[in-house]
């Protein structure tokens, strides 16, 4: 237990429907039976990492952002094919479909807290860090 943080309590049930509500661009990936085990693994990982007592009403959104982040870094072609996010070199800032041109903002991975570089690799991870900052920054602590 870390003094100053709320004790971990059992979070509510997290479902595929919850994910699709918050991350509609990745609904097809999440609903694909071939991805069922990977989706569940990412959900379990995020549920273990994010303290429900801290996130409260934002917990479902935080887990969804975390799952989307893991999906995008695991399968870069997924993120690029649906225009959902970026994975290489920072957060995607522009995209051209005809000539397949992508631009990335690498400042997000270099100018912020180095402890969160892993999360800055995608827009979903960056959104998760921003949500955590709005709650006081500590919600991202990982249970070990």
N, CA and C atoms as a LAMMPS dump frame, in Angstrom:
ITEM: TIMESTEP
0
ITEM: NUMBER OF ATOMS
432
ITEM: BOX BOUNDS ff ff ff
-5.0000000000000000e+02 5.0000000000000000e+02
-5.0000000000000000e+02 5.0000000000000000e+02
-5.0000000000000000e+02 5.0000000000000000e+02
ITEM: ATOMS id mol type element x y z
1 1 1 N 0.843 -1.19 0
2 1 2 C 0 0 0
3 1 3 C 0.881 1.243 0
4 2 1 N 0.475 2.223 -0.781
5 2 2 C 1.183 3.494 -0.834
6 2 3 C 0.349 4.509 -0.071
7 3 1 N 0.946 5.149 0.914
8 3 2 C 0.224 6.121 1.73
9 3 3 C -0.171 7.308 0.859
10 4 1 N -1.4 7.73 0.991
11 4 2 C -1.903 8.851 0.207
12 4 3 C -2.745 8.43 -0.971
13 5 1 N -2.662 7.163 -1.376
14 5 2 C -3.486 6.668 -2.47
15 5 3 C -4.612 5.827 -1.899
16 6 1 N -5.764 5.845 -2.542
17 6 2 C -6.866 5.035 -2.033
18 6 3 C -6.564 3.543 -2.163
19 7 1 N -7.092 2.762 -1.239
20 7 2 C -6.927 1.313 -1.304
21 7 3 C -7.6 0.778 -2.56
22 8 1 N -7.032 -0.281 -3.098
23 8 2 C -7.599 -0.923 -4.276
24 8 3 C -8.882 -1.647 -3.879
25 9 1 N -9.945 -1.412 -4.604
26 9 2 C -11.195 -2.133 -4.401
27 9 3 C -11.554 -2.825 -5.706
28 10 1 N -12.423 -3.798 -5.624
29 10 2 C -12.802 -4.542 -6.822
30 10 3 C -13.551 -3.616 -7.777
31 11 1 N -13.063 -3.51 -9.006
32 11 2 C -13.723 -2.63 -9.976
33 11 3 C -14.991 -3.273 -10.537
34 12 1 N -15.82 -2.465 -11.184
35 12 2 C -17.007 -3.032 -11.818
36 12 3 C -16.614 -3.903 -13.015
37 13 1 N -17.562 -4.625 -13.534
38 13 2 C -17.322 -5.491 -14.689
39 13 3 C -16.993 -4.629 -15.903
40 14 1 N -15.962 -5.031 -16.631
41 14 2 C -15.576 -4.333 -17.851
42 14 3 C -15.928 -5.239 -19.028
43 15 1 N -16.624 -4.705 -20.016
44 15 2 C -17.099 -5.519 -21.128
45 15 3 C -16.627 -4.973 -22.473
46 16 1 N -16.809 -5.787 -23.475
47 16 2 C -16.534 -5.381 -24.855
48 16 3 C -17.394 -4.172 -25.221
49 17 1 N -18.61 -4.157 -24.738
50 17 2 C -19.524 -3.035 -24.993
51 17 3 C -18.951 -1.728 -24.429
52 18 1 N -18.332 -1.8 -23.261
53 18 2 C -17.704 -0.617 -22.663
54 18 3 C -16.591 -0.109 -23.57
55 19 1 N -15.75 -1.023 -24.038
56 19 2 C -14.649 -0.64 -24.923
57 19 3 C -15.183 0.036 -26.186
58 20 1 N -16.169 -0.578 -26.82
59 20 2 C -16.711 -0.055 -28.081
60 20 3 C -17.382 1.303 -27.899
61 21 1 N -17.917 1.559 -26.724
62 21 2 C -18.52 2.858 -26.432
63 21 3 C -17.459 3.956 -26.432
64 22 1 N -16.315 3.67 -25.824
65 22 2 C -15.262 4.689 -25.707
66 22 3 C -14.306 4.729 -26.89
67 23 1 N -14.097 3.6 -27.559
68 23 2 C -13.126 3.532 -28.654
69 23 3 C -13.802 2.944 -29.903
70 24 1 N -14.727 3.658 -30.509
71 24 2 C -15.475 3.098 -31.64
72 24 3 C -14.625 2.768 -32.871
73 25 1 N -13.516 3.467 -33.061
74 25 2 C -12.674 3.185 -34.231
75 25 3 C -12.057 1.792 -34.187
76 26 1 N -11.931 1.213 -33.003
77 26 2 C -11.327 -0.119 -32.89
78 26 3 C -12.378 -1.198 -32.598
79 27 1 N -13.642 -0.865 -32.808
80 27 2 C -14.715 -1.821 -32.543
81 27 3 C -14.561 -3.088 -33.384
82 28 1 N -14.278 -2.942 -34.66
83 28 2 C -14.137 -4.107 -35.541
84 28 3 C -13.007 -5.015 -35.057
85 29 1 N -11.892 -4.43 -34.66
86 29 2 C -10.774 -5.224 -34.14
87 29 3 C -11.2 -5.946 -32.863
88 30 1 N -11.834 -5.225 -31.957
89 30 2 C -12.209 -5.804 -30.665
90 30 3 C -13.256 -6.906 -30.812
91 31 1 N -14.139 -6.772 -31.784
92 31 2 C -15.214 -7.756 -31.979
93 31 3 C -14.793 -8.952 -32.824
94 32 1 N -13.616 -8.9 -33.417
95 32 2 C -13.119 -10.005 -34.238
96 32 3 C -12.784 -11.188 -33.327
97 33 1 N -13.388 -12.359 -33.57
98 33 2 C -13.115 -13.528 -32.725
99 33 3 C -11.632 -13.911 -32.663
100 34 1 N -10.881 -13.591 -33.717
101 34 2 C -9.442 -13.893 -33.718
102 34 3 C -8.675 -13.064 -32.697
103 35 1 N -9.252 -11.964 -32.271
104 35 2 C -8.578 -11.067 -31.324
105 35 3 C -9.106 -11.205 -29.901
106 36 1 N -10.005 -12.132 -29.673
107 36 2 C -10.661 -12.263 -28.372
108 36 3 C -9.669 -12.453 -27.221
109 37 1 N -8.707 -13.36 -27.392
110 37 2 C -7.741 -13.615 -26.315
111 37 3 C -6.835 -12.413 -26.074
112 38 1 N -6.402 -11.773 -27.151
113 38 2 C -5.541 -10.599 -27.013
114 38 3 C -6.309 -9.468 -26.327
115 39 1 N -7.548 -9.252 -26.74
116 39 2 C -8.378 -8.221 -26.119
117 39 3 C -8.508 -8.485 -24.62
118 40 1 N -8.827 -9.713 -24.244
119 40 2 C -8.993 -10.069 -22.831
120 40 3 C -7.685 -9.874 -22.06
121 41 1 N -6.566 -10.227 -22.69
122 41 2 C -5.262 -10.043 -22.044
123 41 3 C -5.004 -8.567 -21.764
124 42 1 N -5.292 -7.713 -22.747
125 42 2 C -5.086 -6.278 -22.57
126 42 3 C -6.022 -5.714 -21.496
127 43 1 N -7.263 -6.185 -21.478
128 43 2 C -8.213 -5.736 -20.45
129 43 3 C -7.706 -6.134 -19.066
130 44 1 N -7.295 -7.388 -18.916
131 44 2 C -6.805 -7.856 -17.618
132 44 3 C -5.581 -7.063 -17.167
133 45 1 N -4.694 -6.775 -18.109
134 45 2 C -3.484 -5.995 -17.794
135 45 3 C -3.859 -4.602 -17.298
136 46 1 N -4.776 -3.957 -17.993
137 46 2 C -5.171 -2.594 -17.614
138 46 3 C -5.966 -2.575 -16.312
139 47 1 N -6.818 -3.572 -16.115
140 47 2 C -7.567 -3.642 -14.86
141 47 3 C -6.616 -3.782 -13.673
142 48 1 N -5.538 -4.517 -13.865
143 48 2 C -4.563 -4.693 -12.788
144 48 3 C -3.748 -3.416 -12.555
145 49 1 N -3.546 -2.635 -13.606
146 49 2 C -2.707 -1.44 -13.501
147 49 3 C -3.436 -0.225 -12.956
148 50 1 N -4.726 -0.105 -13.231
149 50 2 C -5.434 1.124 -12.896
150 50 3 C -6.321 0.928 -11.674
151 51 1 N -6.008 1.632 -10.622
152 51 2 C -6.712 1.543 -9.353
153 51 3 C -8.107 2.162 -9.483
154 52 1 N -9.128 1.33 -9.384
155 52 2 C -10.506 1.825 -9.518
156 52 3 C -10.828 2.904 -8.48
157 53 1 N -10.325 2.752 -7.284
158 53 2 C -10.603 3.724 -6.225
159 53 3 C -10.087 5.109 -6.583
160 54 1 N -9.088 5.164 -7.424
161 54 2 C -8.543 6.438 -7.863
162 54 3 C -9.325 6.993 -9.059
163 55 1 N -9.561 6.138 -10.064
164 55 2 C -10.189 6.581 -11.316
165 55 3 C -11.693 6.8 -11.18
166 56 1 N -12.357 5.995 -10.362
167 56 2 C -13.805 6.072 -10.138
168 56 3 C -14.585 6.152 -11.451
169 57 1 N -15.298 7.242 -11.693
170 57 2 C -16.165 7.326 -12.88
171 57 3 C -15.384 7.315 -14.197
172 58 1 N -14.097 7.575 -14.157
173 58 2 C -13.275 7.543 -15.379
174 58 3 C -12.598 6.192 -15.606
175 59 1 N -12.819 5.243 -14.709
176 59 2 C -12.117 3.964 -14.782
177 59 3 C -12.38 3.218 -16.097
178 60 1 N -13.623 3.121 -16.532
179 60 2 C -13.948 2.426 -17.78
180 60 3 C -13.294 3.086 -18.978
181 61 1 N -13.261 4.401 -18.991
182 61 2 C -12.614 5.138 -20.065
183 61 3 C -11.102 4.914 -20.023
184 62 1 N -10.52 4.952 -18.831
185 62 2 C -9.074 4.737 -18.684
186 62 3 C -8.675 3.343 -19.159
187 63 1 N -9.419 2.332 -18.764
188 63 2 C -9.12 0.965 -19.208
189 63 3 C -9.248 0.876 -20.724
190 64 1 N -10.263 1.506 -21.291
191 64 2 C -10.453 1.484 -22.743
192 64 3 C -9.277 2.136 -23.463
193 65 1 N -8.815 3.271 -22.963
194 65 2 C -7.652 3.93 -23.563
195 65 3 C -6.417 3.041 -23.457
196 66 1 N -6.249 2.385 -22.311
197 66 2 C -5.116 1.487 -22.138
198 66 3 C -5.169 0.309 -23.097
199 67 1 N -6.331 -0.294 -23.255
200 67 2 C -6.489 -1.432 -24.179
201 67 3 C -6.21 -0.982 -25.609
202 68 1 N -6.75 0.169 -25.996
203 68 2 C -6.507 0.695 -27.346
204 68 3 C -5.018 0.961 -27.562
205 69 1 N -4.362 1.487 -26.549
206 69 2 C -2.931 1.741 -26.63
207 69 3 C -2.164 0.436 -26.883
208 70 1 N -2.446 -0.586 -26.099
209 70 2 C -1.781 -1.876 -26.283
210 70 3 C -2.079 -2.461 -27.657
211 71 1 N -3.309 -2.334 -28.127
212 71 2 C -3.666 -2.858 -29.446
213 71 3 C -2.867 -2.163 -30.542
214 72 1 N -2.723 -0.851 -30.434
215 72 2 C -2.019 -0.081 -31.468
216 72 3 C -0.515 -0.333 -31.47
217 73 1 N 0.091 -0.523 -30.307
218 73 2 C 1.53 -0.781 -30.315
219 73 3 C 1.828 -2.229 -30.679
220 74 1 N 0.854 -3.112 -30.479
221 74 2 C 1.036 -4.514 -30.826
222 74 3 C 0.875 -4.739 -32.32
223 75 1 N -0.038 -4.008 -32.946
224 75 2 C -0.314 -4.173 -34.374
225 75 3 C -0.35 -2.807 -35.055
226 76 1 N 0.818 -2.294 -35.465
227 76 2 C 0.874 -0.972 -36.09
228 76 3 C -0.029 -0.842 -37.319
229 77 1 N -0.185 -1.905 -38.088
230 77 2 C -1.02 -1.82 -39.282
231 77 3 C -2.488 -1.59 -38.914
232 78 1 N -2.913 -2.077 -37.774
233 78 2 C -4.283 -1.865 -37.304
234 78 3 C -4.542 -0.376 -37.131
235 79 1 N -3.673 0.283 -36.407
236 79 2 C -3.849 1.702 -36.127
237 79 3 C -3.857 2.518 -37.409
238 80 1 N -2.951 2.217 -38.307
239 80 2 C -2.859 2.98 -39.546
240 80 3 C -4.017 2.675 -40.493
241 81 1 N -4.492 1.436 -40.506
242 81 2 C -5.561 1.066 -41.432
243 81 3 C -6.893 1.717 -41.086
244 82 1 N -7.156 1.957 -39.823
245 82 2 C -8.423 2.585 -39.429
246 82 3 C -8.25 4.07 -39.128
247 83 1 N -7.006 4.569 -39.23
248 83 2 C -6.761 5.977 -38.935
249 83 3 C -7.016 6.307 -37.484
250 84 1 N -6.837 5.317 -36.622
251 84 2 C -7.168 5.496 -35.215
252 84 3 C -6.051 6.135 -34.426
253 85 1 N -4.814 5.872 -34.796
254 85 2 C -3.715 6.285 -33.949
255 85 3 C -2.41 6.071 -34.69
256 86 1 N -1.325 6.397 -34.035
257 86 2 C -0.017 6.144 -34.605
258 86 3 C 0.778 5.276 -33.654
259 87 1 N 1.85 4.729 -34.156
260 87 2 C 2.7 3.91 -33.312
261 87 3 C 4.167 4.216 -33.491
262 88 1 N 4.562 4.723 -34.614
263 88 2 C 5.983 4.926 -34.877
264 88 3 C 6.35 6.398 -34.774
265 89 1 N 7.253 6.725 -33.897
266 89 2 C 7.822 8.06 -33.848
267 89 3 C 6.987 9.128 -33.167
268 90 1 N 5.968 8.806 -32.469
269 90 2 C 5.177 9.8 -31.776
270 90 3 C 3.718 9.708 -32.133
271 91 1 N 3.001 10.777 -31.856
272 91 2 C 1.565 10.81 -32.106
273 91 3 C 1.323 11.38 -33.498
274 92 1 N 0.481 10.697 -34.282
275 92 2 C 0.21 11.133 -35.644
276 92 3 C -0.481 12.487 -35.635
277 93 1 N 0.066 13.429 -36.428
278 93 2 C -0.528 14.75 -36.514
279 93 3 C -1.196 14.991 -37.854
280 94 1 N -0.791 14.241 -38.894
281 94 2 C -1.464 14.356 -40.182
282 94 3 C -1.319 13.043 -40.938
283 95 1 N -2.189 12.886 -41.934
284 95 2 C -2.219 11.632 -42.681
285 95 3 C -2.706 11.919 -44.093
286 96 1 N -2.06 11.348 -45.1
287 96 2 C -2.492 11.459 -46.475
288 96 3 C -2.799 10.062 -46.975
289 97 1 N -3.978 9.846 -47.484
290 97 2 C -4.378 8.51 -47.902
291 97 3 C -3.821 8.172 -49.278
292 98 1 N -3.914 9.055 -50.251
293 98 2 C -3.49 8.781 -51.619
294 98 3 C -2.047 8.343 -51.742
295 99 1 N -1.131 9.136 -51.243
296 99 2 C 0.289 8.811 -51.337
297 99 3 C 0.844 8.167 -50.084
298 100 1 N 0.006 7.802 -49.164
299 100 2 C 0.372 7.203 -47.874
300 100 3 C 1.489 7.997 -47.208
301 101 1 N 1.166 9.16 -46.698
302 101 2 C 2.107 10.029 -46.011
303 101 3 C 1.624 10.253 -44.581
304 102 1 N 2.495 10.042 -43.62
305 102 2 C 2.155 10.225 -42.212
306 102 3 C 3.121 11.212 -41.581
307 103 1 N 2.629 12.069 -40.691
308 103 2 C 3.47 12.985 -39.933
309 103 3 C 3.249 12.72 -38.454
310 104 1 N 4.327 12.828 -37.685
311 104 2 C 4.253 12.517 -36.259
312 104 3 C 4.789 13.651 -35.416
313 105 1 N 4.19 13.833 -34.249
314 105 2 C 4.655 14.811 -33.271
315 105 3 C 5.51 14.063 -32.25
316 106 1 N 6.825 14.17 -32.409
317 106 2 C 7.723 13.462 -31.5
318 106 3 C 7.965 14.217 -30.212
319 107 1 N 7.532 15.472 -30.121
320 107 2 C 7.76 16.242 -28.896
321 107 3 C 7.054 15.605 -27.704
322 108 1 N 5.942 14.936 -27.953
323 108 2 C 5.223 14.32 -26.84
324 108 3 C 6.029 13.207 -26.186
325 109 1 N 6.904 12.574 -26.924
326 109 2 C 7.691 11.497 -26.331
327 109 3 C 8.99 12.017 -25.724
328 110 1 N 9.342 13.262 -25.996
329 110 2 C 10.63 13.767 -25.525
330 110 3 C 10.516 14.835 -24.45
331 111 1 N 9.436 15.602 -24.433
332 111 2 C 9.356 16.746 -23.543
333 111 3 C 8.579 16.485 -22.257
334 112 1 N 8.042 15.332 -22.106
335 112 2 C 7.231 15.051 -20.929
336 112 3 C 7.964 14.116 -19.985
337 113 1 N 7.307 13.779 -18.914
338 113 2 C 7.868 12.889 -17.899
339 113 3 C 8.378 11.593 -18.527
340 114 1 N 9.659 11.307 -18.422
341 114 2 C 10.21 10.097 -19.032
342 114 3 C 9.608 8.809 -18.488
343 115 1 N 9.035 8.864 -17.306
344 115 2 C 8.395 7.682 -16.751
345 115 3 C 7.153 7.259 -17.53
346 116 1 N 6.671 8.146 -18.383
347 116 2 C 5.457 7.861 -19.142
348 116 3 C 5.719 7.738 -20.643
349 117 1 N 6.981 7.599 -21.044
350 117 2 C 7.308 7.462 -22.467
351 117 3 C 6.545 6.329 -23.123
352 118 1 N 6.376 5.22 -22.414
353 118 2 C 5.644 4.09 -22.978
354 118 3 C 4.246 4.516 -23.404
355 119 1 N 3.581 5.32 -22.595
356 119 2 C 2.208 5.731 -22.897
357 119 3 C 2.151 6.78 -23.984
358 120 1 N 3.213 7.561 -24.16
359 120 2 C 3.226 8.595 -25.19
360 120 3 C 3.418 8.027 -26.595
361 121 1 N 3.578 6.743 -26.727
362 121 2 C 3.8 6.135 -28.047
363 121 3 C 2.557 6.14 -28.926
364 122 1 N 1.382 6.352 -28.343
365 122 2 C 0.147 6.43 -29.123
366 122 3 C -0.713 7.577 -28.618
367 123 1 N -1.631 7.996 -29.453
368 123 2 C -2.576 9.028 -29.04
369 123 3 C -3.469 8.551 -27.901
370 124 1 N -3.807 7.25 -27.904
371 124 2 C -4.632 6.707 -26.823
372 124 3 C -3.87 6.754 -25.496
373 125 1 N -2.593 6.399 -25.538
374 125 2 C -1.774 6.461 -24.329
375 125 3 C -1.597 7.883 -23.841
376 126 1 N -1.408 8.807 -24.792
377 126 2 C -1.267 10.214 -24.44
378 126 3 C -2.555 10.735 -23.801
379 127 1 N -3.695 10.336 -24.348
380 127 2 C -4.98 10.739 -23.759
381 127 3 C -5.126 10.18 -22.339
382 128 1 N -4.624 8.978 -22.137
383 128 2 C -4.674 8.361 -20.81
384 128 3 C -3.829 9.155 -19.814
385 129 1 N -2.642 9.566 -20.233
386 129 2 C -1.778 10.37 -19.358
387 129 3 C -2.46 11.705 -19.048
388 130 1 N -3.074 12.325 -20.053
389 130 2 C -3.762 13.601 -19.832
390 130 3 C -4.935 13.434 -18.862
391 131 1 N -5.667 12.343 -19.012
392 131 2 C -6.769 12.063 -18.086
393 131 3 C -6.23 11.867 -16.668
394 132 1 N -5.12 11.178 -16.56
395 132 2 C -4.504 10.96 -15.266
396 132 3 C -4.03 12.279 -14.657
397 133 1 N -3.441 13.127 -15.477
398 133 2 C -2.997 14.437 -14.99
399 133 3 C -4.168 15.239 -14.443
400 134 1 N -5.296 15.156 -15.12
401 134 2 C -6.486 15.89 -14.669
402 134 3 C -6.965 15.38 -13.31
403 135 1 N -6.644 14.146 -12.995
404 135 2 C -7.049 13.561 -11.71
405 135 3 C -5.942 13.695 -10.661
406 136 1 N -4.813 14.243 -11.021
407 136 2 C -3.743 14.421 -10.047
408 136 3 C -2.511 13.594 -10.354
409 137 1 N -2.455 12.972 -11.549
410 137 2 C -1.266 12.308 -12.08
411 137 3 C -0.989 10.932 -11.51
412 138 1 N -1.506 10.566 -10.365
413 138 2 C -1.113 9.317 -9.726
414 138 3 C -1.905 8.087 -10.186
415 139 1 N -2.928 8.242 -10.948
416 139 2 C -3.753 7.107 -11.322
417 139 3 C -3.067 6.095 -12.184
418 140 1 N -1.903 6.435 -12.728
419 140 2 C -1.202 5.532 -13.623
420 140 3 C -0.241 4.596 -12.887
421 141 1 N -0.14 4.741 -11.589
422 141 2 C 0.771 3.86 -10.852
423 141 3 C 0.405 2.405 -11.116
424 142 1 N 1.406 1.608 -11.366
425 142 2 C 1.183 0.214 -11.708
426 142 3 C 1.384 -0.648 -10.471
427 143 1 N 0.45 -1.522 -10.212
428 143 2 C 0.565 -2.455 -9.098
429 143 3 C 1.561 -3.538 -9.461
430 144 1 N 2.437 -3.86 -8.532
431 144 2 C 3.4 -4.927 -8.801
432 144 3 C 3.278 -6.011 -7.744
